[in-house]
């Protein structure tokens, strides 16, 4: 993202403070707007919720989401729950019931790793503040309690959703506002104050607590979706951002081979993308140079990459910010226009199969190497309010936002697409290449 928007130099520490700030304000609004019995229940979990907000990204990888999949450095064809980061999560919370990866619950790699780091590095400190570490881990990973039958558990599930929920949570609110401001784009503005002030708990017929929003928030709720979708389609999913993310991934993989000896091919991954450097400094040797890695961040990885600027082409291109390739199309709209009659727009499986044949096809046809052709996934899955995800309180009656707005739930379809990047020397053949992709028979 910084490649495209140089001013966007905010980091996870600042975002974590912002999430904590919003979490504290939201918690106070919930207490103010809820019944006394619910206020007492809430107070039991104040510190747990606020500390989970503060630590929710404590295990983020260098370069954030671009590199978080490297936590699963053993990237063989195994089910997700058997990959390293999820095995470690299971081990960290082995005594917890209903807290196992798999089925309908699959946290993101950075969420799982943050829960691991919180347990291993901060348990003693958290206990001093009466923080329930397992509940905080559930808040970070979005793992709700099943089969809720009492008020206490229903309150805990609501708090879990307010940090890591499907619809609206303080993590999303902070990064939507922060990324919009830092990038400088003219995105939809969110009235955060009005939204937080409208949050409240409502006792349902069974005595459990339900999170809902006052009708005063109706004007704000849709803007949260619009603002988030704008960022994902035009900022995070920008073709240049996707290209440089792909470039960085290839550079890191090449770096791993350089610094990991044949007898220990996973040395790099275990040194940078594991809990080890969060606990004690780790050493990586490059010739006679010994580099200490502790609390790994972007700078540590950049330092290692710079050692191989003259040996790894992807590293040189990434550091110099001089693209060696250009995109055959630059937006999802352009993609749909170019391929409007193509079967791939009707069958997502066709889009997925493209990567199997397209690089080799273009490489042979235009006399370049297969590695010269780079494909990135441009699929965008817009957010929408599912039925019952967001509840509105109108005249003491709780109803769904989708019913209030008379809008179908899940009404925005996924936008399947991809981008193709080819060598600059083929720029004058751009239209010809697009046509050859369009007419190539499967």
VOLUMDREN-57409 format. One record per residue (C-alpha): residue number from 1; residue in one letter; x, y, z. Coordinates in nm, 3 decimals. Last residue first. Example, Ala and Ser with C-alpha at 12.3 -4.5 7.8 and 13.67 -1.06 7.14 Angstrom:
! VOLUMDREN-57409
<2; "s"; <1.367; -0.106; 0.714>> <1; "a"; <1.230; -0.450; 0.780>> 
! end
This chain:
! VOLUMDREN-57409
<442; "x"; <-0.952; -2.404; -2.290>> <441; "x"; <-0.968; -2.212; -2.616>> <440; "x"; <-0.761; -1.896; -2.650>> <439; "x"; <-0.979; -1.618; -2.793>> <438; "x"; <-0.978; -1.380; -2.498>> <437; "x"; <-0.619; -1.453; -2.399>> <436; "x"; <-0.504; -1.387; -2.756>> <435; "x"; <-0.709; -1.066; -2.764>> <434; "x"; <-0.548; -0.939; -2.449>> <433; "x"; <-0.205; -1.018; -2.591>> <432; "x"; <-0.278; -0.833; -2.916>> <431; "x"; <-0.402; -0.531; -2.724>> <430; "x"; <-0.082; -0.516; -2.518>> <429; "x"; <0.161; -0.584; -2.803>> <428; "x"; <0.319; -0.235; -2.789>> <427; "x"; <0.391; -0.292; -2.420>> <426; "x"; <0.587; -0.612; -2.481>> <425; "x"; <0.920; -0.462; -2.373>> <424; "x"; <0.764; -0.380; -2.037>> <423; "x"; <0.746; -0.749; -1.945>> <422; "x"; <0.399; -0.887; -1.860>> <421; "x"; <0.162; -0.848; -1.563>> <420; "x"; <-0.174; -1.025; -1.571>> <419; "x"; <-0.447; -0.935; -1.323>> <418; "x"; <-0.726; -1.159; -1.196>> <417; "x"; <-1.103; -1.150; -1.157>> <416; "x"; <-1.398; -1.286; -0.963>> <415; "x"; <-1.630; -1.021; -0.822>> <414; "x"; <-1.833; -1.179; -0.544>> <413; "x"; <-2.202; -1.094; -0.541>> <412; "x"; <-2.363; -0.819; -0.336>> <411; "x"; <-2.704; -0.904; -0.191>> <410; "x"; <-2.592; -1.101; 0.111>> <409; "x"; <-2.915; -1.005; 0.285>> <408; "x"; <-3.186; -0.847; 0.070>> <407; "x"; <-3.265; -0.484; 0.152>> <406; "x"; <-3.586; -0.348; 0.303>> <405; "x"; <-3.373; -0.104; 0.504>> <404; "x"; <-3.547; -0.201; 0.825>> <403; "x"; <-3.559; -0.569; 0.726>> <402; "x"; <-3.187; -0.576; 0.640>> <401; "x"; <-3.109; -0.396; 0.965>> <400; "x"; <-3.272; -0.674; 1.160>> <399; "x"; <-3.541; -0.603; 1.418>> <398; "x"; <-3.550; -0.547; 1.792>> <397; "x"; <-3.863; -0.380; 1.927>> <396; "x"; <-3.841; -0.136; 2.217>> <395; "x"; <-3.960; 0.151; 1.990>> <394; "x"; <-3.693; 0.073; 1.730>> <393; "x"; <-3.385; -0.124; 1.832>> <392; "x"; <-3.176; -0.228; 1.531>> <391; "x"; <-2.986; -0.554; 1.487>> <390; "x"; <-2.682; -0.617; 1.269>> <389; "x"; <-2.583; -0.975; 1.187>> <388; "x"; <-2.945; -1.098; 1.190>> <387; "x"; <-2.967; -1.117; 0.807>> <386; "x"; <-2.628; -1.073; 0.644>> <385; "x"; <-2.503; -0.721; 0.602>> <384; "x"; <-2.286; -0.697; 0.294>> <383; "x"; <-1.914; -0.703; 0.235>> <382; "x"; <-1.782; -0.714; -0.120>> <381; "x"; <-1.575; -1.019; -0.222>> <380; "x"; <-1.307; -0.896; -0.460>> <379; "x"; <-1.111; -1.134; -0.680>> <378; "x"; <-0.797; -0.971; -0.818>> <377; "x"; <-0.569; -1.273; -0.784>> <376; "x"; <-0.226; -1.197; -0.919>> <375; "x"; <-0.061; -1.337; -1.232>> <374; "x"; <0.300; -1.273; -1.329>> <373; "x"; <0.450; -1.357; -1.668>> <372; "x"; <0.828; -1.320; -1.679>> <371; "x"; <0.866; -1.643; -1.480>> <370; "x"; <0.737; -1.838; -1.782>> <369; "x"; <1.027; -1.707; -1.985>> <368; "x"; <0.963; -1.487; -2.289>> <367; "x"; <0.908; -1.576; -2.656>> <366; "x"; <0.570; -1.410; -2.706>> <365; "x"; <0.358; -1.720; -2.777>> <364; "x"; <0.557; -1.950; -2.552>> <363; "x"; <0.552; -1.716; -2.252>> <362; "x"; <0.188; -1.624; -2.311>> <361; "x"; <0.072; -1.988; -2.300>> <360; "x"; <0.303; -2.085; -2.015>> <359; "x"; <0.177; -1.801; -1.797>> <358; "x"; <-0.189; -1.865; -1.897>> <357; "x"; <-0.216; -2.240; -1.843>> <356; "x"; <-0.256; -2.327; -1.477>> <355; "x"; <-0.312; -1.970; -1.358>> <354; "x"; <-0.632; -1.949; -1.564>> <353; "x"; <-0.794; -2.246; -1.388>> <352; "x"; <-0.920; -2.029; -1.102>> <351; "x"; <-1.095; -1.792; -1.342>> <350; "x"; <-1.261; -2.087; -1.515>> <349; "x"; <-1.382; -2.212; -1.178>> <348; "x"; <-1.554; -1.876; -1.127>> <347; "x"; <-1.800; -1.964; -1.409>> <346; "x"; <-2.012; -1.692; -1.568>> <345; "x"; <-1.745; -1.428; -1.606>> <344; "x"; <-1.496; -1.699; -1.704>> <343; "x"; <-1.723; -1.799; -1.995>> <342; "x"; <-1.607; -1.490; -2.193>> <341; "x"; <-1.862; -1.249; -2.339>> <340; "x"; <-1.781; -0.959; -2.105>> <339; "x"; <-1.408; -1.037; -2.109>> <338; "x"; <-1.271; -0.692; -2.189>> <337; "x"; <-1.550; -0.507; -2.009>> <336; "x"; <-1.528; -0.728; -1.701>> <335; "x"; <-1.152; -0.677; -1.678>> <334; "x"; <-1.189; -0.301; -1.724>> <333; "x"; <-1.440; -0.291; -1.437>> <332; "x"; <-1.208; -0.499; -1.217>> <331; "x"; <-0.937; -0.243; -1.274>> <330; "x"; <-0.593; -0.215; -1.431>> <329; "x"; <-0.575; -0.420; -1.749>> <328; "x"; <-0.271; -0.573; -1.926>> <327; "x"; <-0.068; -0.473; -1.622>> <326; "x"; <0.293; -0.364; -1.670>> <325; "x"; <0.621; -0.539; -1.591>> <324; "x"; <0.976; -0.445; -1.492>> <323; "x"; <0.850; -0.212; -1.222>> <322; "x"; <1.107; 0.029; -1.086>> <321; "x"; <1.050; 0.071; -0.713>> <320; "x"; <1.426; 0.031; -0.653>> <319; "x"; <1.376; -0.185; -0.343>> <318; "x"; <1.115; -0.411; -0.503>> <317; "x"; <1.300; -0.445; -0.833>> <316; "x"; <1.627; -0.525; -0.659>> <315; "x"; <1.464; -0.781; -0.431>> <314; "x"; <1.284; -0.947; -0.722>> <313; "x"; <1.613; -0.971; -0.913>> <312; "x"; <1.794; -1.153; -0.633>> <311; "x"; <2.173; -1.132; -0.633>> <310; "x"; <2.249; -0.759; -0.641>> <309; "x"; <1.993; -0.668; -0.373>> <308; "x"; <2.092; -0.966; -0.161>> <307; "x"; <2.199; -0.793; 0.164>> <306; "x"; <1.914; -0.548; 0.112>> <305; "x"; <1.661; -0.826; 0.167>> <304; "x"; <1.795; -0.893; 0.516>> <303; "x"; <1.768; -0.527; 0.617>> <302; "x"; <1.423; -0.505; 0.459>> <301; "x"; <1.309; -0.798; 0.673>> <300; "x"; <1.434; -0.635; 0.989>> <299; "x"; <1.284; -0.299; 0.892>> <298; "x"; <0.938; -0.445; 0.828>> <297; "x"; <0.923; -0.590; 1.179>> <296; "x"; <1.061; -0.879; 1.381>> <295; "x"; <1.040; -0.857; 1.763>> <294; "x"; <1.409; -0.957; 1.785>> <293; "x"; <1.630; -1.054; 1.492>> <292; "x"; <2.007; -1.028; 1.533>> <291; "x"; <2.211; -1.020; 1.211>> <290; "x"; <2.547; -1.194; 1.191>> <289; "x"; <2.762; -1.105; 0.891>> <288; "x"; <3.053; -1.336; 0.804>> <287; "x"; <2.854; -1.502; 0.528>> <286; "x"; <2.492; -1.418; 0.596>> <285; "x"; <2.419; -1.552; 0.944>> <284; "x"; <2.077; -1.516; 1.104>> <283; "x"; <2.060; -1.493; 1.481>> <282; "x"; <1.751; -1.492; 1.703>> <281; "x"; <1.676; -1.258; 1.992>> <280; "x"; <1.454; -1.406; 2.268>> <279; "x"; <1.076; -1.429; 2.316>> <278; "x"; <0.921; -1.263; 2.012>> <277; "x"; <1.207; -1.397; 1.798>> <276; "x"; <1.098; -1.755; 1.884>> <275; "x"; <0.722; -1.717; 1.820>> <274; "x"; <0.764; -1.803; 1.454>> <273; "x"; <0.796; -1.625; 1.121>> <272; "x"; <1.149; -1.484; 1.131>> <271; "x"; <1.365; -1.765; 1.270>> <270; "x"; <1.136; -2.057; 1.192>> <269; "x"; <1.086; -1.938; 0.835>> <268; "x"; <1.457; -1.875; 0.781>> <267; "x"; <1.569; -2.210; 0.921>> <266; "x"; <1.312; -2.412; 0.724>> <265; "x"; <1.566; -2.554; 0.476>> <264; "x"; <1.792; -2.694; 0.752>> <263; "x"; <2.039; -2.936; 0.590>> <262; "x"; <2.035; -2.736; 0.268>> <261; "x"; <2.131; -2.417; 0.456>> <260; "x"; <1.866; -2.144; 0.493>> <259; "x"; <1.992; -1.791; 0.415>> <258; "x"; <1.965; -1.794; 0.035>> <257; "x"; <1.656; -2.014; 0.013>> <256; "x"; <1.467; -1.786; 0.252>> <255; "x"; <1.570; -1.481; 0.048>> <254; "x"; <1.414; -1.631; -0.266>> <253; "x"; <1.089; -1.685; -0.076>> <252; "x"; <1.107; -1.328; 0.058>> <251; "x"; <1.158; -1.186; -0.293>> <250; "x"; <0.868; -1.389; -0.431>> <249; "x"; <0.638; -1.258; -0.160>> <248; "x"; <0.762; -0.903; -0.210>> <247; "x"; <0.687; -0.921; -0.582>> <246; "x"; <0.336; -1.054; -0.518>> <245; "x"; <0.270; -0.769; -0.276>> <244; "x"; <0.421; -0.531; -0.532>> <243; "x"; <0.180; -0.653; -0.799>> <242; "x"; <-0.124; -0.647; -0.570>> <241; "x"; <-0.054; -0.288; -0.464>> <240; "x"; <-0.009; -0.187; -0.829>> <239; "x"; <-0.335; -0.358; -0.932>> <238; "x"; <-0.534; -0.183; -0.659>> <237; "x"; <-0.705; -0.441; -0.436>> <236; "x"; <-0.603; -0.286; -0.103>> <235; "x"; <-0.688; 0.061; -0.235>> <234; "x"; <-0.972; 0.057; -0.491>> <233; "x"; <-1.173; -0.257; -0.422>> <232; "x"; <-1.088; -0.324; -0.060>> <231; "x"; <-1.091; 0.040; 0.042>> <230; "x"; <-1.423; 0.114; -0.128>> <229; "x"; <-1.579; -0.196; 0.026>> <228; "x"; <-1.485; -0.076; 0.373>> <227; "x"; <-1.628; 0.274; 0.313>> <226; "x"; <-1.954; 0.142; 0.169>> <225; "x"; <-2.002; -0.108; 0.449>> <224; "x"; <-1.941; 0.149; 0.722>> <223; "x"; <-2.158; 0.400; 0.531>> <222; "x"; <-2.453; 0.161; 0.556>> <221; "x"; <-2.443; 0.173; 0.935>> <220; "x"; <-2.425; 0.551; 0.969>> <219; "x"; <-2.773; 0.678; 0.877>> <218; "x"; <-2.933; 0.395; 1.070>> <217; "x"; <-2.740; 0.484; 1.386>> <216; "x"; <-3.018; 0.695; 1.537>> <215; "x"; <-3.240; 0.384; 1.528>> <214; "x"; <-3.054; 0.257; 1.831>> <213; "x"; <-2.807; -0.023; 1.776>> <212; "x"; <-2.817; -0.386; 1.886>> <211; "x"; <-2.626; -0.642; 2.088>> <210; "x"; <-2.849; -0.911; 2.235>> <209; "x"; <-2.837; -1.023; 2.598>> <208; "x"; <-3.001; -1.342; 2.714>> <207; "x"; <-3.311; -1.343; 2.934>> <206; "x"; <-3.505; -1.584; 2.712>> <205; "x"; <-3.736; -1.311; 2.577>> <204; "x"; <-3.445; -1.091; 2.473>> <203; "x"; <-3.274; -0.839; 2.696>> <202; "x"; <-3.124; -0.558; 2.485>> <201; "x"; <-2.764; -0.445; 2.491>> <200; "x"; <-2.657; -0.109; 2.352>> <199; "x"; <-2.468; 0.068; 2.074>> <198; "x"; <-2.609; 0.405; 1.955>> <197; "x"; <-2.332; 0.620; 2.106>> <196; "x"; <-2.072; 0.419; 1.915>> <195; "x"; <-2.242; 0.485; 1.579>> <194; "x"; <-2.299; 0.856; 1.641>> <193; "x"; <-1.936; 0.912; 1.741>> <192; "x"; <-1.803; 0.708; 1.447>> <191; "x"; <-1.977; 0.924; 1.187>> <190; "x"; <-1.813; 0.748; 0.893>> <189; "x"; <-1.685; 0.931; 0.584>> <188; "x"; <-1.708; 0.771; 0.240>> <187; "x"; <-1.367; 0.772; 0.074>> <186; "x"; <-1.187; 1.063; -0.091>> <185; "x"; <-0.842; 0.910; -0.081>> <184; "x"; <-0.563; 1.059; 0.130>> <183; "x"; <-0.389; 0.727; 0.199>> <182; "x"; <-0.344; 0.808; 0.567>> <181; "x"; <-0.701; 0.934; 0.621>> <180; "x"; <-0.873; 0.643; 0.447>> <179; "x"; <-0.639; 0.394; 0.611>> <178; "x"; <-0.717; 0.539; 0.956>> <177; "x"; <-1.096; 0.556; 0.914>> <176; "x"; <-1.130; 0.204; 0.776>> <175; "x"; <-0.856; 0.072; 1.006>> <174; "x"; <-1.024; 0.204; 1.319>> <173; "x"; <-1.380; 0.099; 1.240>> <172; "x"; <-1.269; -0.247; 1.133>> <171; "x"; <-1.091; -0.314; 1.463>> <170; "x"; <-1.379; -0.158; 1.661>> <169; "x"; <-1.631; -0.406; 1.519>> <168; "x"; <-1.909; -0.408; 1.259>> <167; "x"; <-2.027; -0.702; 1.046>> <166; "x"; <-1.868; -1.043; 1.084>> <165; "x"; <-1.715; -0.976; 1.421>> <164; "x"; <-1.368; -0.949; 1.567>> <163; "x"; <-1.355; -0.685; 1.840>> <162; "x"; <-1.728; -0.622; 1.890>> <161; "x"; <-1.805; -0.983; 1.801>> <160; "x"; <-1.609; -1.112; 2.101>> <159; "x"; <-1.791; -0.858; 2.319>> <158; "x"; <-2.127; -0.996; 2.201>> <157; "x"; <-2.012; -1.351; 2.271>> <156; "x"; <-1.911; -1.253; 2.625>> <155; "x"; <-2.251; -1.091; 2.686>> <154; "x"; <-2.428; -1.407; 2.563>> <153; "x"; <-2.211; -1.615; 2.795>> <152; "x"; <-2.317; -1.414; 3.101>> <151; "x"; <-2.683; -1.397; 3.002>> <150; "x"; <-2.732; -1.774; 2.983>> <149; "x"; <-2.809; -2.049; 2.730>> <148; "x"; <-2.550; -2.002; 2.456>> <147; "x"; <-2.491; -2.322; 2.259>> <146; "x"; <-2.149; -2.236; 2.119>> <145; "x"; <-1.902; -1.983; 2.262>> <144; "x"; <-1.762; -1.741; 2.004>> <143; "x"; <-1.420; -1.768; 1.838>> <142; "x"; <-1.347; -1.432; 1.675>> <141; "x"; <-0.969; -1.477; 1.686>> <140; "x"; <-0.884; -1.173; 1.899>> <139; "x"; <-1.199; -1.197; 2.112>> <138; "x"; <-1.146; -1.570; 2.165>> <137; "x"; <-0.789; -1.500; 2.271>> <136; "x"; <-0.917; -1.242; 2.521>> <135; "x"; <-1.160; -1.504; 2.654>> <134; "x"; <-0.870; -1.746; 2.699>> <133; "x"; <-0.658; -1.484; 2.871>> <132; "x"; <-0.926; -1.379; 3.122>> <131; "x"; <-0.775; -1.048; 3.233>> <130; "x"; <-0.774; -0.972; 3.605>> <129; "x"; <-0.520; -0.691; 3.551>> <128; "x"; <-0.235; -0.879; 3.719>> <127; "x"; <-0.336; -1.182; 3.510>> <126; "x"; <-0.251; -0.988; 3.196>> <125; "x"; <0.111; -0.936; 3.306>> <124; "x"; <0.165; -1.307; 3.369>> <123; "x"; <-0.001; -1.409; 3.041>> <122; "x"; <0.192; -1.159; 2.826>> <121; "x"; <0.457; -1.346; 2.629>> <120; "x"; <0.329; -1.699; 2.573>> <119; "x"; <-0.047; -1.637; 2.585>> <118; "x"; <-0.042; -1.306; 2.394>> <117; "x"; <0.201; -1.451; 2.142>> <116; "x"; <-0.030; -1.746; 2.069>> <115; "x"; <-0.340; -1.526; 2.041>> <114; "x"; <-0.150; -1.297; 1.804>> <113; "x"; <-0.047; -1.602; 1.598>> <112; "x"; <-0.406; -1.715; 1.556>> <111; "x"; <-0.515; -1.367; 1.452>> <110; "x"; <-0.220; -1.332; 1.214>> <109; "x"; <-0.305; -1.662; 1.045>> <108; "x"; <-0.670; -1.571; 0.995>> <107; "x"; <-0.914; -1.759; 1.216>> <106; "x"; <-1.092; -2.070; 1.087>> <105; "x"; <-1.421; -2.144; 1.261>> <104; "x"; <-1.691; -2.320; 1.056>> <103; "x"; <-1.523; -2.659; 1.080>> <102; "x"; <-1.170; -2.639; 1.208>> <101; "x"; <-0.959; -2.473; 1.473>> <100; "x"; <-1.022; -2.578; 1.829>> <99; "x"; <-1.166; -2.369; 2.111>> <98; "x"; <-1.478; -2.560; 2.213>> <97; "x"; <-1.327; -2.645; 2.553>> <96; "x"; <-0.998; -2.492; 2.659>> <95; "x"; <-0.718; -2.698; 2.813>> <94; "x"; <-0.514; -2.713; 2.493>> <93; "x"; <-0.504; -2.335; 2.458>> <92; "x"; <-0.140; -2.291; 2.359>> <91; "x"; <-0.128; -2.635; 2.192>> <90; "x"; <-0.427; -2.558; 1.968>> <89; "x"; <-0.278; -2.225; 1.871>> <88; "x"; <0.053; -2.397; 1.793>> <87; "x"; <-0.122; -2.648; 1.565>> <86; "x"; <-0.300; -2.357; 1.399>> <85; "x"; <0.026; -2.173; 1.331>> <84; "x"; <0.197; -2.486; 1.199>> <83; "x"; <-0.062; -2.613; 0.948>> <82; "x"; <-0.282; -2.908; 1.048>> <81; "x"; <-0.600; -2.699; 1.091>> <80; "x"; <-0.555; -2.568; 0.737>> <79; "x"; <-0.581; -2.915; 0.583>> <78; "x"; <-0.256; -3.040; 0.426>> <77; "x"; <-0.107; -2.984; 0.080>> <76; "x"; <0.231; -2.858; 0.204>> <75; "x"; <0.307; -2.504; 0.312>> <74; "x"; <0.537; -2.573; 0.604>> <73; "x"; <0.597; -2.200; 0.652>> <72; "x"; <0.248; -2.151; 0.792>> <71; "x"; <0.353; -1.826; 0.957>> <70; "x"; <0.446; -1.736; 0.600>> <69; "x"; <0.077; -1.666; 0.537>> <68; "x"; <0.122; -1.341; 0.730>> <67; "x"; <0.349; -1.194; 0.464>> <66; "x"; <0.127; -0.955; 0.269>> <65; "x"; <-0.111; -0.924; 0.564>> <64; "x"; <0.145; -0.730; 0.773>> <63; "x"; <0.471; -0.633; 0.609>> <62; "x"; <0.658; -0.803; 0.894>> <61; "x"; <0.413; -1.041; 1.059>> <60; "x"; <0.143; -0.941; 1.306>> <59; "x"; <0.155; -1.114; 1.642>> <58; "x"; <0.056; -0.821; 1.863>> <57; "x"; <-0.244; -0.745; 1.637>> <56; "x"; <-0.524; -0.798; 1.892>> <55; "x"; <-0.308; -0.680; 2.181>> <54; "x"; <-0.473; -0.345; 2.261>> <53; "x"; <-0.825; -0.461; 2.176>> <52; "x"; <-0.769; -0.780; 2.381>> <51; "x"; <-0.652; -0.558; 2.668>> <50; "x"; <-0.974; -0.355; 2.646>> <49; "x"; <-1.200; -0.661; 2.634>> <48; "x"; <-1.030; -0.846; 2.920>> <47; "x"; <-1.011; -0.531; 3.130>> <46; "x"; <-1.384; -0.459; 3.100>> <45; "x"; <-1.501; -0.819; 3.132>> <44; "x"; <-1.653; -0.825; 3.479>> <43; "x"; <-1.785; -0.472; 3.423>> <42; "x"; <-2.009; -0.603; 3.147>> <41; "x"; <-2.197; -0.835; 3.379>> <40; "x"; <-2.266; -0.550; 3.622>> <39; "x"; <-2.384; -0.325; 3.339>> <38; "x"; <-2.614; -0.604; 3.220>> <37; "x"; <-2.791; -0.610; 3.555>> <36; "x"; <-2.811; -0.230; 3.555>> <35; "x"; <-2.980; -0.214; 3.212>> <34; "x"; <-2.779; -0.097; 2.911>> <33; "x"; <-2.717; 0.242; 2.743>> <32; "x"; <-2.448; 0.375; 2.977>> <31; "x"; <-2.267; 0.042; 2.993>> <30; "x"; <-2.267; 0.000; 2.616>> <29; "x"; <-2.151; 0.360; 2.566>> <28; "x"; <-1.862; 0.306; 2.809>> <27; "x"; <-1.755; -0.009; 2.626>> <26; "x"; <-1.768; 0.170; 2.291>> <25; "x"; <-1.539; 0.446; 2.414>> <24; "x"; <-1.289; 0.194; 2.553>> <23; "x"; <-1.298; -0.015; 2.235>> <22; "x"; <-1.251; 0.295; 2.019>> <21; "x"; <-0.937; 0.385; 2.214>> <20; "x"; <-0.809; 0.025; 2.213>> <19; "x"; <-0.860; 0.007; 1.837>> <18; "x"; <-0.672; 0.335; 1.796>> <17; "x"; <-0.386; 0.215; 2.014>> <16; "x"; <-0.369; -0.104; 1.808>> <15; "x"; <-0.370; 0.098; 1.484>> <14; "x"; <-0.079; 0.309; 1.610>> <13; "x"; <0.118; -0.005; 1.701>> <12; "x"; <0.022; -0.174; 1.374>> <11; "x"; <0.180; 0.101; 1.166>> <10; "x"; <0.098; 0.431; 0.997>> <9; "x"; <0.322; 0.508; 0.701>> <8; "x"; <0.043; 0.573; 0.450>> <7; "x"; <0.199; 0.894; 0.313>> <6; "x"; <0.367; 0.704; 0.027>> <5; "x"; <0.032; 0.588; -0.119>> <4; "x"; <0.104; 0.353; -0.411>> <3; "x"; <0.418; 0.189; -0.276>> <2; "x"; <0.289; 0.238; 0.078>> <1; "x"; <0.000; 0.000; 0.000>> 
! end
